[in-house]
Every structure is written in C-alpha cells, then in structure tokens.
Amino acid sequence: MIPVRLRGACVVITGGARGIGLATAKACAAQGARVFIGDIDEAAAQEAATEVGGKGYRLDVRSRESFAEFLAAVDGPPDVLVNNAGIMPMGRFADEDDLVTDAILDINVKGVLTGTKLVLPGMLERGYGHIVNVASYLGEVPGAGLASYCASKHAVIGFSESLRDELHGTGVSVTAVLPSAVRTDLVAGVQLGGVLPTVDPERIADAVVASCNHRRTIVAVPGWMRAYEIAAALLPDQLIAAVRGHLTRDRVLHRLDTPARGEYDARVRRDADRLS
C-alpha cells in the first residue's frame, strides 16, 4: 500500500484542542498537511488551529449532525481522519454515574464509528485514505478503576482490526495507535513512573504521522509493551494480576490524587451533561 503523503493532504483531527490531538496537529502541520481541528471546546479548537496554521471548529463527536457539519466545513475531502477525541474518568465501576458511562461509550466508541462512517464512502470512491484511531494499551491490559474506559478502548481496537480487514485491497487503511500513559490531563492525579510506561503526547503524534507512511494495523507506544500480550498468554494469572496491580490497581483505587483531578473531572461531567 502506497504511503499517504502529508504535504498538502487534508488531515482531520477530533479532540484536537489539547493533549495528543494538539501534538498531532502540530506534527501533521510540520509535514505540510492542511490541518482541521474539531473539539467540543470551540474557542480552544480555534486557538489551537491558529497555532498550527489550520482551522478549528466545534465538534461533539456524540452527535452525527455535529460531525457532519464539521466535515462539511473542511476544505476538501479528508485524506486522513484521526479519531482522537476521548475521555478517561477514573473510579470504581459500581460508583460510576450512568451519565459518565454513557459519555465514555458515546465519545470513545460511537464517536469513532460515526466519524469513520462519514468519511469512508468518499475515501472508498477515491481509492485512497487513512484512518487513525487513537485507542490505548488499556484496551489490551485490564485496568482496575478504569473498567468502562478499558471496555471502550478494547472496542476501538476490535473495530479497527475488523474494518481494516474489510477494507483490504481498497486503498483505504486503518491503524489503531495504542499509547501507554500519556502526560496529559487524562492522567491528572495518577502517580506516574515506576513500572508504568509513560510518554509525552509528542511521541503519540509521531506515531500517528509515521502510520501514514507504513499504514500498519497496530502501533503501540512504546512498542515493547506488546510483550505483555505474549506474557499474558503464557504466564500464570496470579503473576499477571500482580503486574496489573502495580500498573493501575494501586494507583487508581488507592493512591489517586482526587483533588488533582478536580478540574478534569468537572470538565468531563459538564460535557456529559450537555446532551443528557
């Protein structure tokens, strides 16, 4: 499959106002792409777009109408769609508000499916296009205190691999990028370091850009994390559970700095309430 040339390409990024999305916008713009940012925070989207020389619009990925309006405002058909918008509330599943559960699934899963469904017909007609779904390695590694989030990212990985197989031979490709913990608002209040691999958003942005060239199915960042899948298949459950305890269980259920997550959690709840 030929590489997607980013110079002059139309690149659409959801959740692009901050974090991984903004880093990806900068990386694509640096390659000469025409960047279009969608975000629930319209002012932040426009500010980010100004920073990278692109255009920013309000986008609520939970709404098909909002997504269609966003894509209609883009200058030209998308060559690359980066489904990046996502939220990561933390806490015990039994205590999770239904509005938050719905928001996780609507944004992290349905938003990916809706955006893909809207851009796919045009890509298939042209026989050219690339879709990048920013998932998480927590779609492969279970995380206590993150049950709904892990479920959403597991769904995105399965969707990405299945759709890629479906599109075989069409010239349209799908890549799922699986970050480890990324230094953004999503991990506010989590004690990083130790055995928890942690990277900056620029590492993920570089992986998204690289995927336009190699167009592989799964890209983990860092790549060595994929050794977990082999280990989980071969080692005793008790040992793997101990590893997961150090990765997420203790950090999220016992040592989470809840006040430090206050601003992020308030923003998530506010956005969840908007379409309730």
C-alpha positions in Angstrom: 0.0 0.0 0.0 1.4 3.4 -1.0 2.2 5.9 1.8 -0.1 8.8 2.4 1.7 11.9 1.5 1.0 14.5 4.2 2.3 17.5 2.2 -0.9 19.2 1.0 -3.1 16.4 2.5 -6.3 17.2 4.3 -6.0 15.9 7.8 -9.0 16.0 10.2 -8.4 15.6 13.9 -11.0 15.2 16.6 -10.4 16.3 20.1 -7.5 18.4 18.7 -7.5 21.4 21.0 -5.1 19.9 23.6 -3.0 16.9 24.5 -2.4 14.2 21.9 -4.8 15.9 19.4 -2.9 19.2 19.5 0.5 17.5 19.4 -0.7 15.5 16.3 -2.0 18.7 14.7 1.4 20.3 15.1 3.2 17.2 13.8 1.0 17.0 10.7 1.3 20.7 10.0 5.1 20.4 10.2 4.8 17.9 7.4 2.9 20.3 5.2 -0.6 19.0 5.8 -3.7 21.2 5.9 -5.0 20.6 9.4 -8.6 20.9 10.6 -9.3 20.6 14.3 -12.6 19.6 15.8 -13.3 19.9 19.6 -16.2 20.2 22.0 -14.4 23.4 23.2 -14.8 25.7 20.1 -12.7 28.5 21.4 -9.8 26.1 22.3 -10.1 24.5 18.9 -9.8 27.8 17.1 -6.9 28.8 19.3 -5.1 25.5 18.6 -5.8 25.8 14.9 -4.3 29.3 14.8 -1.2 27.9 16.5 -0.7 25.4 13.7 -1.9 27.4 10.8 -5.1 25.4 10.4 -8.8 25.8 11.1 -10.8 24.9 14.2 -14.4 24.1 14.7 -16.8 23.0 17.4 -17.4 19.3 17.2 -19.4 17.0 19.5 -18.5 13.5 18.3 -21.6 12.1 20.1 -23.7 13.9 17.5 -23.8 12.7 13.9 -25.2 16.0 12.9 -22.4 17.9 14.6 -19.8 15.6 12.9 -21.4 16.0 9.5 -21.4 19.8 9.9 -17.7 19.7 10.9 -16.7 17.6 7.9 -18.8 19.9 5.6 -16.8 22.9 6.8 -13.5 21.2 5.9 -11.7 22.4 2.8 -11.7 19.3 0.6 -12.3 15.6 1.3 -10.3 14.2 4.2 -7.2 12.2 3.2 -6.5 11.3 6.9 -9.0 11.1 9.7 -7.6 11.0 13.2 -10.2 9.8 15.7 -8.6 11.1 18.8 -11.4 12.6 21.0 -11.7 10.6 24.2 -12.3 10.9 27.9 -10.9 8.8 30.8 -12.9 9.1 34.1 -11.5 7.0 36.9 -13.0 5.2 39.9 -14.9 2.1 40.9 -17.4 0.9 38.3 -20.1 0.4 41.0 -19.9 4.1 41.8 -19.8 5.4 38.2 -22.7 7.7 37.3 -24.7 6.4 34.3 -24.2 9.7 32.5 -20.4 9.2 32.7 -20.7 5.6 31.5 -22.8 6.8 28.5 -20.3 9.6 27.8 -17.4 7.2 27.8 -19.0 4.9 25.3 -20.5 7.7 23.2 -17.3 9.6 22.8 -14.7 6.9 22.9 -16.6 4.3 20.8 -19.6 5.8 19.0 -17.6 8.9 18.0 -15.0 6.8 16.3 -17.6 4.8 14.4 -19.6 7.8 13.4 -16.7 9.8 12.1 -15.3 6.7 10.2 -18.7 6.0 8.7 -19.0 9.6 7.4 -15.6 9.8 5.8 -15.4 6.2 4.5 -17.6 6.5 1.4 -15.5 9.3 -0.1 -12.3 7.5 0.7 -13.6 4.3 -1.0 -14.7 6.3 -4.0 -11.3 7.8 -4.4 -9.5 4.5 -3.5 -7.3 6.4 -1.1 -7.4 7.3 2.6 -6.1 6.5 6.0 -8.0 6.4 9.3 -6.1 6.5 12.6 -7.9 5.5 15.8 -6.2 6.6 19.0 -7.0 3.8 21.3 -5.0 2.9 24.4 -2.9 -0.1 25.6 -5.5 -0.3 28.3 -7.6 -1.8 25.5 -5.3 -4.8 25.9 -4.3 -4.6 29.6 -7.2 -4.6 32.1 -7.1 -1.7 34.5 -9.0 -1.6 37.8 -10.8 1.7 38.3 -11.0 2.1 34.5 -13.5 -0.6 33.5 -15.6 1.4 31.2 -12.6 3.2 29.7 -10.9 -0.2 29.1 -14.1 -1.6 27.5 -14.3 1.4 25.2 -10.7 1.1 24.0 -11.0 -2.7 23.6 -13.9 -2.0 21.3 -11.9 0.6 19.3 -9.1 -1.9 18.8 -11.5 -4.6 17.7 -13.3 -2.2 15.3 -10.0 -1.0 13.8 -8.7 -4.5 13.1 -12.1 -5.7 11.7 -12.6 -2.7 9.5 -9.1 -2.9 8.2 -9.6 -6.5 7.1 -12.9 -5.4 5.5 -11.1 -2.7 3.5 -8.4 -5.0 2.2 -7.5 -4.0 -1.4 -9.5 -0.8 -1.4 -6.6 1.7 -0.9 -8.1 2.7 2.4 -6.3 1.7 5.6 -7.0 1.8 9.4 -4.3 2.0 12.1 -5.0 1.8 15.8 -2.4 3.6 17.9 -2.2 2.3 21.5 -0.5 4.7 23.8 0.7 3.9 27.3 0.1 6.5 30.0 0.5 9.9 28.3 1.3 13.1 30.2 -2.0 14.9 29.5 -5.0 16.0 31.6 -6.4 12.4 31.3 -3.8 11.1 33.9 -4.1 14.1 36.3 -3.7 12.8 39.9 -2.2 9.5 38.9 1.3 8.7 40.2 3.4 8.1 37.1 6.7 6.4 36.8 7.8 3.1 38.3 6.6 0.1 36.2 4.0 2.3 34.4 5.4 3.3 31.0 4.8 7.0 30.5 5.3 9.1 27.4 4.8 12.7 26.2 2.0 13.4 23.7 4.6 14.2 21.0 5.5 10.5 21.0 2.0 9.6 20.1 1.8 12.3 17.4 5.0 11.0 15.9 3.4 7.5 15.8 0.3 8.9 14.0 2.4 10.6 11.4 4.6 7.5 10.9 1.4 5.4 10.4 0.6 7.5 7.3 3.8 6.1 5.8 3.8 2.4 6.9 0.0 2.1 7.4 0.4 -0.9 9.8 -2.6 -2.3 11.8 -1.5 -1.8 15.4 1.1 0.6 16.7 1.9 0.6 20.4 3.8 3.4 22.1 6.3 2.4 23.4 6.4 -0.6 21.1 7.9 -3.0 23.7 4.6 -3.0 25.6 3.3 -5.6 23.1 5.3 -8.2 25.0 2.5 -8.1 27.6 0.2 -9.9 25.2 2.7 -12.8 24.9 3.3 -12.8 28.7 -0.4 -12.8 29.5 -0.9 -15.9 27.3 2.0 -17.8 28.8 2.4 -16.8 32.5 0.1 -17.8 35.4 -2.9 -15.5 36.0 -1.7 -14.8 39.6 1.6 -13.3 38.3 -0.1 -11.2 35.6 -2.6 -9.9 38.2 0.3 -8.8 40.4 1.8 -6.9 37.5 -1.5 -5.2 36.8 -1.8 -4.3 40.4 1.4 -2.2 40.1 0.3 -0.8 36.8 -3.2 0.5 37.6 -5.0 -1.0 40.6 -3.0 0.6 43.4 -2.5 3.8 41.5 -6.2 4.4 40.6 -8.1 2.7 43.5 -5.8 3.5 46.4 -3.4 6.3 45.6 -5.3 8.5 43.2 -5.0 12.2 44.0 -8.6 13.1 43.6 -8.3 16.9 44.2 -5.7 17.0 41.4 -8.2 15.5 39.0 -10.9 18.0 40.1 -10.6 20.3 37.0 -10.6 17.4 34.5 -13.4 15.6 36.2 -15.5 18.7 36.3 -15.0 19.3 32.6 -15.9 15.7 31.8 -19.1 16.0 33.8 -20.0 19.3 32.3 -19.6 18.0 28.8 -21.5 14.8 29.7 -24.4 16.9 30.9 -24.7 18.8 27.6 -26.6 16.1 25.7 -28.2 14.5 28.6 
